[in-house]
């Protein structure tokens, strides 16, 4: 009995990896290769989807930042035009309407109670 048990252990030790996995035929080996390729392709699709979502989120953040910068730019242009109008109004008041700044003695302060 001991001989047959040791022979079965030796025969198990001499099995190749392919025989142990049950891949004895070439068609089984091709099937395992195709399975590996499908698994690899699936993982690459998952990775690509993750990268696309990350890139889309970054794009949305950049668009929001660009909108904020556009609003600030518009405010600065409005402020610049306001400062330009003040000098223009003063020059037209002096030139066309002959207005002038009153003397300090002629300025009257009105209190509102």
VMD Tcl script that builds the backbone (N, CA, C; Angstrom):
set m [mol new atoms 339]
animate dup $m
set s [atomselect $m all]
$s set {name element resname resid chain x y z} {
  {N N UNK 1 A 0.794 -1.180 0.000}
  {CA C UNK 1 A 0.000 0.000 0.000}
  {C C UNK 1 A 0.844 1.253 0.000}
  {N N UNK 2 A 1.939 1.178 0.685}
  {CA C UNK 2 A 2.781 2.346 0.740}
  {C C UNK 2 A 3.351 2.685 -0.619}
  {N N UNK 3 A 3.650 1.676 -1.405}
  {CA C UNK 3 A 4.210 1.917 -2.733}
  {C C UNK 3 A 3.197 2.607 -3.633}
  {N N UNK 4 A 1.984 2.187 -3.601}
  {CA C UNK 4 A 0.975 2.798 -4.475}
  {C C UNK 4 A 0.684 4.227 -4.036}
  {N N UNK 5 A 0.704 4.505 -2.752}
  {CA C UNK 5 A 0.476 5.867 -2.272}
  {C C UNK 5 A 1.639 6.763 -2.675}
  {N N UNK 6 A 2.864 6.264 -2.583}
  {CA C UNK 6 A 4.023 7.084 -2.965}
  {C C UNK 6 A 4.055 7.267 -4.475}
  {N N UNK 7 A 3.610 6.265 -5.236}
  {CA C UNK 7 A 3.553 6.415 -6.686}
  {C C UNK 7 A 2.535 7.481 -7.091}
  {N N UNK 8 A 1.396 7.552 -6.388}
  {CA C UNK 8 A 0.388 8.551 -6.736}
  {C C UNK 8 A 0.882 9.949 -6.359}
  {N N UNK 9 A 1.651 10.050 -5.276}
  {CA C UNK 9 A 2.214 11.350 -4.897}
  {C C UNK 9 A 3.256 11.769 -5.922}
  {N N UNK 10 A 4.099 10.857 -6.365}
  {CA C UNK 10 A 5.111 11.159 -7.369}
  {C C UNK 10 A 4.460 11.537 -8.693}
  {N N UNK 11 A 3.390 10.853 -9.035}
  {CA C UNK 11 A 2.725 11.177 -10.297}
  {C C UNK 11 A 2.066 12.552 -10.207}
  {N N UNK 12 A 1.579 12.960 -9.022}
  {CA C UNK 12 A 1.019 14.293 -8.854}
  {C C UNK 12 A 2.119 15.343 -8.924}
  {N N UNK 13 A 3.288 15.032 -8.391}
  {CA C UNK 13 A 4.398 15.979 -8.428}
  {C C UNK 13 A 4.916 16.166 -9.845}
  {N N UNK 14 A 4.778 15.193 -10.681}
  {CA C UNK 14 A 5.304 15.284 -12.033}
  {C C UNK 14 A 4.327 15.947 -13.006}
  {N N UNK 15 A 3.155 16.331 -12.533}
  {CA C UNK 15 A 2.198 17.003 -13.397}
  {C C UNK 15 A 2.712 18.392 -13.746}
  {N N UNK 16 A 2.529 18.772 -14.999}
  {CA C UNK 16 A 2.911 20.132 -15.385}
  {C C UNK 16 A 1.796 21.092 -14.958}
  {N N UNK 17 A 2.092 22.362 -15.043}
  {CA C UNK 17 A 1.117 23.380 -14.658}
  {C C UNK 17 A -0.104 23.293 -15.553}
  {N N UNK 18 A 0.115 23.063 -16.841}
  {CA C UNK 18 A -1.006 22.979 -17.776}
  {C C UNK 18 A -1.882 21.754 -17.487}
  {N N UNK 19 A -1.258 20.663 -17.152}
  {CA C UNK 19 A -2.028 19.466 -16.821}
  {C C UNK 19 A -2.778 19.671 -15.515}
  {N N UNK 20 A -2.134 20.309 -14.555}
  {CA C UNK 20 A -2.779 20.569 -13.262}
  {C C UNK 20 A -4.005 21.475 -13.440}
  {N N UNK 21 A -3.895 22.473 -14.342}
  {CA C UNK 21 A -5.000 23.388 -14.585}
  {C C UNK 21 A -6.058 22.776 -15.503}
  {N N UNK 22 A -5.788 21.636 -16.082}
  {CA C UNK 22 A -6.750 20.985 -16.953}
  {C C UNK 22 A -6.679 21.482 -18.379}
  {N N UNK 23 A -5.542 22.049 -18.757}
  {CA C UNK 23 A -5.360 22.558 -20.119}
  {C C UNK 23 A -4.417 21.601 -20.845}
  {N N UNK 24 A -4.978 20.527 -21.324}
  {CA C UNK 24 A -4.163 19.531 -22.003}
  {C C UNK 24 A -4.202 19.709 -23.514}
  {N N UNK 25 A -5.272 20.285 -24.030}
  {CA C UNK 25 A -5.441 20.406 -25.471}
  {C C UNK 25 A -5.120 21.820 -25.934}
  {N N UNK 26 A -4.706 21.991 -27.172}
  {CA C UNK 26 A -4.431 23.335 -27.700}
  {C C UNK 26 A -5.669 24.219 -27.730}
  {N N UNK 27 A -6.830 23.628 -27.941}
  {CA C UNK 27 A -8.050 24.442 -27.969}
  {C C UNK 27 A -8.333 25.041 -26.583}
  {N N UNK 28 A -8.009 24.305 -25.532}
  {CA C UNK 28 A -8.182 24.828 -24.173}
  {C C UNK 28 A -7.206 25.965 -23.914}
  {N N UNK 29 A -5.994 25.828 -24.421}
  {CA C UNK 29 A -4.983 26.877 -24.254}
  {C C UNK 29 A -5.411 28.151 -24.988}
  {N N UNK 30 A -5.970 28.004 -26.177}
  {CA C UNK 30 A -6.466 29.157 -26.931}
  {C C UNK 30 A -7.607 29.817 -26.173}
  {N N UNK 31 A -8.483 29.021 -25.595}
  {CA C UNK 31 A -9.602 29.553 -24.826}
  {C C UNK 31 A -9.103 30.361 -23.622}
  {N N UNK 32 A -8.086 29.873 -22.936}
  {CA C UNK 32 A -7.524 30.594 -21.791}
  {C C UNK 32 A -6.874 31.891 -22.262}
  {N N UNK 33 A -6.179 31.861 -23.397}
  {CA C UNK 33 A -5.570 33.080 -23.940}
  {C C UNK 33 A -6.641 34.106 -24.295}
  {N N UNK 34 A -7.721 33.674 -24.916}
  {CA C UNK 34 A -8.808 34.588 -25.273}
  {C C UNK 34 A -9.443 35.164 -24.005}
  {N N UNK 35 A -9.619 34.325 -22.994}
  {CA C UNK 35 A -10.158 34.791 -21.723}
  {C C UNK 35 A -9.257 35.863 -21.112}
  {N N UNK 36 A -7.953 35.647 -21.166}
  {CA C UNK 36 A -6.999 36.640 -20.659}
  {C C UNK 36 A -7.075 37.947 -21.440}
  {N N UNK 37 A -7.197 37.848 -22.757}
  {CA C UNK 37 A -7.314 39.055 -23.578}
  {C C UNK 37 A -8.595 39.822 -23.281}
  {N N UNK 38 A -9.697 39.088 -23.106}
  {CA C UNK 38 A -10.968 39.734 -22.780}
  {C C UNK 38 A -10.873 40.429 -21.423}
  {N N UNK 39 A -10.264 39.782 -20.455}
  {CA C UNK 39 A -10.086 40.374 -19.134}
  {C C UNK 39 A -9.205 41.623 -19.213}
  {N N UNK 40 A -8.117 41.540 -19.955}
  {CA C UNK 40 A -7.242 42.706 -20.128}
  {C C UNK 40 A -7.941 43.854 -20.827}
  {N N UNK 41 A -8.731 43.545 -21.846}
  {CA C UNK 41 A -9.476 44.575 -22.563}
  {C C UNK 41 A -10.504 45.232 -21.651}
  {N N UNK 42 A -11.177 44.430 -20.859}
  {CA C UNK 42 A -12.158 44.976 -19.913}
  {C C UNK 42 A -11.513 45.915 -18.912}
  {N N UNK 43 A -10.367 45.539 -18.390}
  {CA C UNK 43 A -9.658 46.401 -17.445}
  {C C UNK 43 A -9.200 47.695 -18.110}
  {N N UNK 44 A -8.780 47.615 -19.367}
  {CA C UNK 44 A -8.362 48.844 -20.057}
  {C C UNK 44 A -9.556 49.756 -20.334}
  {N N UNK 45 A -10.728 49.176 -20.588}
  {CA C UNK 45 A -11.941 49.991 -20.768}
  {C C UNK 45 A -12.284 50.709 -19.465}
  {N N UNK 46 A -12.173 50.013 -18.346}
  {CA C UNK 46 A -12.438 50.628 -17.047}
  {C C UNK 46 A -11.456 51.768 -16.793}
  {N N UNK 47 A -10.187 51.554 -17.078}
  {CA C UNK 47 A -9.166 52.588 -16.880}
  {C C UNK 47 A -9.437 53.790 -17.774}
  {N N UNK 48 A -9.772 53.557 -19.022}
  {CA C UNK 48 A -10.054 54.650 -19.955}
  {C C UNK 48 A -11.283 55.438 -19.517}
  {N N UNK 49 A -12.309 54.746 -19.048}
  {CA C UNK 49 A -13.509 55.426 -18.561}
  {C C UNK 49 A -13.177 56.304 -17.365}
  {N N UNK 50 A -12.372 55.788 -16.458}
  {CA C UNK 50 A -11.954 56.569 -15.285}
  {C C UNK 50 A -11.178 57.813 -15.711}
  {N N UNK 51 A -10.247 57.645 -16.639}
  {CA C UNK 51 A -9.459 58.787 -17.126}
  {C C UNK 51 A -10.351 59.828 -17.798}
  {N N UNK 52 A -11.326 59.366 -18.580}
  {CA C UNK 52 A -12.241 60.292 -19.247}
  {C C UNK 52 A -13.077 61.081 -18.244}
  {N N UNK 53 A -13.567 60.424 -17.222}
  {CA C UNK 53 A -14.352 61.121 -16.198}
  {C C UNK 53 A -13.500 62.134 -15.459}
  {N N UNK 54 A -12.271 61.763 -15.125}
  {CA C UNK 54 A -11.352 62.684 -14.451}
  {C C UNK 54 A -11.072 63.895 -15.332}
  {N N UNK 55 A -10.824 63.656 -16.610}
  {CA C UNK 55 A -10.555 64.753 -17.541}
  {C C UNK 55 A -11.780 65.646 -17.704}
  {N N UNK 56 A -12.977 65.060 -17.757}
  {CA C UNK 56 A -14.199 65.850 -17.892}
  {C C UNK 56 A -14.420 66.732 -16.670}
  {N N UNK 57 A -14.169 66.178 -15.479}
  {CA C UNK 57 A -14.305 66.980 -14.260}
  {C C UNK 57 A -13.314 68.140 -14.260}
  {N N UNK 58 A -12.097 67.893 -14.689}
  {CA C UNK 58 A -11.087 68.954 -14.768}
  {C C UNK 58 A -11.523 70.009 -15.780}
  {N N UNK 59 A -12.085 69.580 -16.901}
  {CA C UNK 59 A -12.576 70.517 -17.912}
  {C C UNK 59 A -13.685 71.395 -17.347}
  {N N UNK 60 A -14.603 70.808 -16.585}
  {CA C UNK 60 A -15.684 71.583 -15.988}
  {C C UNK 60 A -15.135 72.616 -15.004}
  {N N UNK 61 A -14.133 72.237 -14.216}
  {CA C UNK 61 A -13.518 73.178 -13.285}
  {C C UNK 61 A -12.861 74.327 -14.036}
  {N N UNK 62 A -12.175 74.007 -15.120}
  {CA C UNK 62 A -11.511 75.050 -15.906}
  {C C UNK 62 A -12.524 75.973 -16.580}
  {N N UNK 63 A -13.644 75.428 -17.035}
  {CA C UNK 63 A -14.691 76.262 -17.634}
  {C C UNK 63 A -15.286 77.209 -16.601}
  {N N UNK 64 A -15.506 76.710 -15.388}
  {CA C UNK 64 A -16.036 77.566 -14.317}
  {C C UNK 64 A -15.045 78.678 -13.989}
  {N N UNK 65 A -13.772 78.326 -13.954}
  {CA C UNK 65 A -12.744 79.335 -13.694}
  {C C UNK 65 A -12.699 80.362 -14.821}
  {N N UNK 66 A -12.845 79.915 -16.049}
  {CA C UNK 66 A -12.851 80.842 -17.187}
  {C C UNK 66 A -14.052 81.778 -17.112}
  {N N UNK 67 A -15.206 81.260 -16.699}
  {CA C UNK 67 A -16.391 82.109 -16.547}
  {C C UNK 67 A -16.177 83.162 -15.468}
  {N N UNK 68 A -15.559 82.759 -14.351}
  {CA C UNK 68 A -15.266 83.719 -13.289}
  {C C UNK 68 A -14.314 84.805 -13.779}
  {N N UNK 69 A -13.308 84.406 -14.546}
  {CA C UNK 69 A -12.364 85.385 -15.080}
  {C C UNK 69 A -13.035 86.323 -16.080}
  {N N UNK 70 A -13.977 85.801 -16.874}
  {CA C UNK 70 A -14.724 86.658 -17.807}
  {C C UNK 70 A -15.558 87.692 -17.057}
  {N N UNK 71 A -16.176 87.270 -15.952}
  {CA C UNK 71 A -16.969 88.203 -15.149}
  {C C UNK 71 A -16.069 89.284 -14.568}
  {N N UNK 72 A -14.921 88.890 -14.030}
  {CA C UNK 72 A -13.983 89.881 -13.477}
  {C C UNK 72 A -13.490 90.831 -14.562}
  {N N UNK 73 A -13.222 90.306 -15.748}
  {CA C UNK 73 A -12.764 91.141 -16.860}
  {C C UNK 73 A -13.836 92.164 -17.231}
  {N N UNK 74 A -15.084 91.729 -17.274}
  {CA C UNK 74 A -16.178 92.649 -17.571}
  {C C UNK 74 A -16.308 93.735 -16.513}
  {N N UNK 75 A -16.136 93.345 -15.247}
  {CA C UNK 75 A -16.200 94.331 -14.172}
  {C C UNK 75 A -15.060 95.349 -14.287}
  {N N UNK 76 A -13.881 94.872 -14.628}
  {CA C UNK 76 A -12.740 95.786 -14.790}
  {C C UNK 76 A -12.959 96.731 -15.968}
  {N N UNK 77 A -13.514 96.226 -17.061}
  {CA C UNK 77 A -13.802 97.103 -18.208}
  {C C UNK 77 A -14.839 98.161 -17.847}
  {N N UNK 78 A -15.852 97.753 -17.094}
  {CA C UNK 78 A -16.879 98.691 -16.659}
  {C C UNK 78 A -16.280 99.749 -15.734}
  {N N UNK 79 A -15.440 99.319 -14.823}
  {CA C UNK 79 A -14.778 100.251 -13.914}
  {C C UNK 79 A -13.886 101.225 -14.682}
  {N N UNK 80 A -13.167 100.719 -15.654}
  {CA C UNK 80 A -12.291 101.570 -16.468}
  {C C UNK 80 A -13.117 102.603 -17.241}
  {N N UNK 81 A -14.211 102.179 -17.816}
  {CA C UNK 81 A -15.039 103.126 -18.568}
  {C C UNK 81 A -15.675 104.157 -17.636}
  {N N UNK 82 A -15.993 103.756 -16.404}
  {CA C UNK 82 A -16.554 104.691 -15.429}
  {C C UNK 82 A -15.541 105.770 -15.079}
  {N N UNK 83 A -14.303 105.387 -14.873}
  {CA C UNK 83 A -13.264 106.369 -14.564}
  {C C UNK 83 A -13.022 107.291 -15.756}
  {N N UNK 84 A -13.121 106.790 -16.935}
  {CA C UNK 84 A -12.940 107.611 -18.130}
  {C C UNK 84 A -14.072 108.599 -18.321}
  {N N UNK 85 A -15.290 108.186 -17.964}
  {CA C UNK 85 A -16.462 109.052 -18.113}
  {C C UNK 85 A -16.359 110.249 -17.171}
  {N N UNK 86 A -15.814 110.050 -15.976}
  {CA C UNK 86 A -15.730 111.129 -14.993}
  {C C UNK 86 A -14.920 112.308 -15.536}
  {N N UNK 87 A -13.789 112.044 -16.126}
  {CA C UNK 87 A -12.974 113.109 -16.711}
  {C C UNK 87 A -13.662 113.748 -17.902}
  {N N UNK 88 A -14.377 112.960 -18.656}
  {CA C UNK 88 A -15.086 113.474 -19.825}
  {C C UNK 88 A -16.230 114.395 -19.410}
  {N N UNK 89 A -16.945 113.999 -18.370}
  {CA C UNK 89 A -18.042 114.828 -17.869}
  {C C UNK 89 A -17.495 116.158 -17.358}
  {N N UNK 90 A -16.399 116.102 -16.636}
  {CA C UNK 90 A -15.799 117.337 -16.105}
  {C C UNK 90 A -15.378 118.268 -17.232}
  {N N UNK 91 A -14.740 117.724 -18.247}
  {CA C UNK 91 A -14.287 118.577 -19.353}
  {C C UNK 91 A -15.469 119.166 -20.124}
  {N N UNK 92 A -16.552 118.400 -20.308}
  {CA C UNK 92 A -17.732 118.935 -20.998}
  {C C UNK 92 A -18.418 119.993 -20.135}
  {N N UNK 93 A -18.465 119.782 -18.814}
  {CA C UNK 93 A -19.095 120.770 -17.930}
  {C C UNK 93 A -18.335 122.086 -17.969}
  {N N UNK 94 A -17.037 122.018 -18.009}
  {CA C UNK 94 A -16.236 123.239 -18.060}
  {C C UNK 94 A -16.321 123.880 -19.442}
  {N N UNK 95 A -16.201 123.085 -20.489}
  {CA C UNK 95 A -16.154 123.612 -21.845}
  {C C UNK 95 A -17.492 124.093 -22.369}
  {N N UNK 96 A -18.530 123.287 -22.279}
  {CA C UNK 96 A -19.824 123.625 -22.872}
  {C C UNK 96 A -20.712 124.452 -21.949}
  {N N UNK 97 A -20.694 124.136 -20.651}
  {CA C UNK 97 A -21.614 124.797 -19.729}
  {C C UNK 97 A -20.941 125.891 -18.898}
  {N N UNK 98 A -19.662 126.087 -19.094}
  {CA C UNK 98 A -18.874 127.064 -18.345}
  {C C UNK 98 A -19.067 126.913 -16.829}
  {N N UNK 99 A -19.120 125.680 -16.377}
  {CA C UNK 99 A -19.234 125.419 -14.942}
  {C C UNK 99 A -17.850 125.466 -14.322}
  {N N UNK 100 A -17.784 125.768 -13.036}
  {CA C UNK 100 A -16.513 125.792 -12.330}
  {C C UNK 100 A -16.753 125.341 -10.901}
  {N N UNK 101 A -15.690 124.980 -10.225}
  {CA C UNK 101 A -15.769 124.570 -8.828}
  {C C UNK 101 A -15.957 125.835 -7.993}
  {N N UNK 102 A -16.928 125.886 -7.067}
  {CA C UNK 102 A -17.158 127.094 -6.272}
  {C C UNK 102 A -16.032 127.333 -5.264}
  {N N UNK 103 A -15.910 128.555 -4.839}
  {CA C UNK 103 A -14.919 128.893 -3.816}
  {C C UNK 103 A -15.359 128.285 -2.492}
  {N N UNK 104 A -14.410 128.049 -1.622}
  {CA C UNK 104 A -14.701 127.386 -0.352}
  {C C UNK 104 A -15.665 128.234 0.488}
  {N N UNK 105 A -15.541 129.530 0.416}
  {CA C UNK 105 A -16.403 130.401 1.195}
  {C C UNK 105 A -17.845 130.325 0.727}
  {N N UNK 106 A -18.082 129.960 -0.498}
  {CA C UNK 106 A -19.445 129.929 -1.048}
  {C C UNK 106 A -20.117 128.553 -0.894}
  {N N UNK 107 A -19.376 127.560 -0.372}
  {CA C UNK 107 A -19.942 126.206 -0.184}
  {C C UNK 107 A -20.764 126.194 1.098}
  {N N UNK 108 A -22.002 125.732 1.019}
  {CA C UNK 108 A -22.917 125.660 2.162}
  {C C UNK 108 A -23.175 124.189 2.460}
  {N N UNK 109 A -22.988 123.816 3.716}
  {CA C UNK 109 A -23.244 122.446 4.141}
  {C C UNK 109 A -24.671 122.366 4.666}
  {N N UNK 110 A -25.460 121.449 4.177}
  {CA C UNK 110 A -26.837 121.271 4.596}
  {C C UNK 110 A -26.920 120.028 5.477}
  {N N UNK 111 A -27.547 120.190 6.649}
  {CA C UNK 111 A -27.692 119.058 7.567}
  {C C UNK 111 A -29.105 118.498 7.436}
  {N N UNK 112 A -29.185 117.212 7.450}
  {CA C UNK 112 A -30.472 116.543 7.359}
  {C C UNK 112 A -30.764 115.889 8.704}
  {N N UNK 113 A -31.754 116.430 9.413}
  {CA C UNK 113 A -32.098 115.873 10.733}
  {C C UNK 113 A -33.336 115.059 10.685}
}
mol reanalyze $m
mol bondsrecalc $m
mol representation Tube
mol addrep $m
